[in-house]
Amino acid sequence: MFYIIDILGTIAFAISGVLIAINKKMDVFGILIIAFVTAVGGGTLRDLLIGQTPVSWMQDITYTYVILASSIFAIVFRSKINYLRTSLFLFDTIGIGLYTLVGIEKGLSVGLHPIICIALGTITASFGGVIRDILCNEIPVIFRKEIYATACILGGISYFLLRKLPIDGNLIFAISGIVVIVVRLLAVKFKIGLPTIYRD
């Protein structure tokens, strides 16, 4: 289940990277680079922080194949995607929901405290997008007013609360991921955001 979630997250983030790169009118090489860093950037930082090297995607060539296949799919069917901004938002949201859980599980596997695990989940989910946005000359979503990292944190809290109940592990994964996705969707729909501080 963990591996499947990791692969699904990789697909979602790779496609979101392709969409924003196409929107920025990059060439094919640029599109593939953006897709790659979006998909594995957060996971790479996570693995480096917990001292797991070589990092995950270097030990399993499947991730590279998945990113390439997802990128080619998104490029070929780009004309079918009528609402680029909506599609980017959707795949990005699915990606953070899945990757939050992947990061939490990684933290648990090395015996870290739940708070640190939630932080790792947030890093895994967010920092691929941070790198993507910086390379695309955008202010990273995580640093804007809209709810992003907060959704990951709430999903992580839900995960640990559900673990205290007699619930199947796969169901805990599903519910926690849905919490992240729903919180982000509702925050954007109803324009809910954290307060910003302005200079006097």
Phi, psi and omega in degrees: 000315180300315181294319179298316179298319179298316179294317179297320176297320178299316179298313183298315182288324178299316180295320178296324177295318178299316183297317180288327177293320176296319179298331179270005177060041177279162176278179186299319180297316179299319179298316181294321179296314180297318178299318184292311183291329177293319184286322187243357183300311181294318179294324178296314178298317178302311182296322177295321181294325181263007174075026178261097179230149352302152184293163190311309187291340178282338182267347182225106184295345179304322182298318179297316179297319181296317179296315179297314181296318179296320180294315179298317178301312182294323179292313183296320185258022181300327181289341179279343182272097186286328184244086186301314183295319179295318180295317178300314180298318183296310181293324178296318180293316176299318180300314181291327177297315181287316185288334175302315181291323178298315180296319178298314180297323177298317179297317179296325183294338178251013172076031181275159178296146180308321179297318179292324177298318178295321177298318178296321177298319179293319177297314180301318184284328192260325194280342170295319177293326177298311179298317178304310184293322178296314179295332180266012176061042177240152171288123183306140182304322183298337182262001178269181186290329188291154181291127179216286178297326179300323178296321178296317180297316179296322176296321178294318177298317178300319180302312183287329175292319180292331179295340179279351181257155179283069183240144177301140183302320179296323178291323176298316177303311184297312182296315182296319177295320178296323178302313179300311183296314182294318179300316180292319179297314180294322181297319180287318181299316183260011176055046177268132181209166176285151180294144175258152181250125181253148178285133179291000000 
